Amino acid sequence: MVAELLAPAGCLYLAEFHPFSFVLDDETASTVTHDYFDEGPEASGGPCTYADEAAMTEHNETVERRHSLSTVVSAIAGAGLRIQFLHEHDHTFYLQRQSLERHDGESYRHPEGAPRTPLTYSIRAEKA
């Protein structure tokens, strides 16, 4: 869909949670507890939205699918876009799990001394 909507020489820039960040346990992020390749639907919901956890909202049930990094990259390349870069980052701007610590006031990282794993990634691709 993105490739169809892009003008010639237009670009796709995607910044997203790294799929590997979801396979680790929530408490310590030190044990693999979830299947990386499970792309099945996952339903969730609650009394608020991730965009503002203090805002009480209604009808918050969501259905999400997680895709492996290879699935995303292959879909972009398969749509005829030329991948210019793929960067993996050890920080995130959302408190994905309680084991992360605030860093520089705006981002979260694993605690000092803990093994670093990718939390987010960014990819840029251009339409030929």
Residue pairs with C-beta under 8 A, 6 or more apart in sequence:
2 12
2 79
2 81
3 12
3 79
3 80
3 81
3 127
6 12
6 81
6 127
7 127
8 127
8 128
9 126
9 127
10 126
10 127
11 84
11 124
11 125
11 126
11 127
12 76
12 81
12 123
12 124
12 125
12 126
12 127
13 122
13 123
13 124
14 72
14 122
14 123
14 124
15 120
15 121
15 122
16 72
16 120
16 121
16 122
17 92
17 94
17 96
17 119
17 120
18 69
18 88
18 89
18 117
18 118
18 119
18 120
18 121
19 36
19 66
19 67
19 68
19 69
20 36
20 69
20 117
20 118
21 92
21 96
21 117
21 118
21 119
21 120
22 34
22 66
23 32
23 33
23 34
23 35
23 36
24 30
24 31
24 32
24 33
24 34
24 97
24 117
25 31
25 32
25 33
26 97
26 98
26 99
27 97
27 98
27 99
28 99
29 97
29 99
29 100
29 110
29 114
29 117
30 99
30 114
30 115
36 68
37 68
38 66
39 65
39 66
39 67
39 68
39 71
40 65
41 63
41 64
41 65
42 63
42 64
42 65
42 66
43 61
43 62
43 63
44 61
44 62
44 64
45 60
45 61
45 62
46 60
47 56
47 57
47 60
48 54
48 55
48 56
48 57
48 60
49 55
49 57
49 60
50 94
69 86
69 121
72 123
73 83
73 86
73 123
76 83
76 123
76 125
77 83
77 125
80 127
80 128
81 125
81 126
81 127
81 128
82 125
82 126
82 127
82 128
83 123
83 124
83 125
84 124
84 125
84 126
85 122
85 123
85 124
86 121
86 122
86 123
87 121
87 122
87 123
88 118
88 120
88 121
89 118
89 119
89 120
89 121
89 122
90 109
90 110
90 116
90 117
90 118
90 119
91 103
91 107
91 108
91 109
91 119
91 120
92 100
92 107
92 108
92 109
92 119
92 120
93 106
93 107
93 108
93 120
94 108
95 108
96 108
96 119
99 110
99 111
99 114
100 108
100 109
100 110
100 111
100 119
101 108
101 109
101 110
101 111
101 112
102 108
103 109
108 119
109 116
109 119
110 116
110 117
110 119
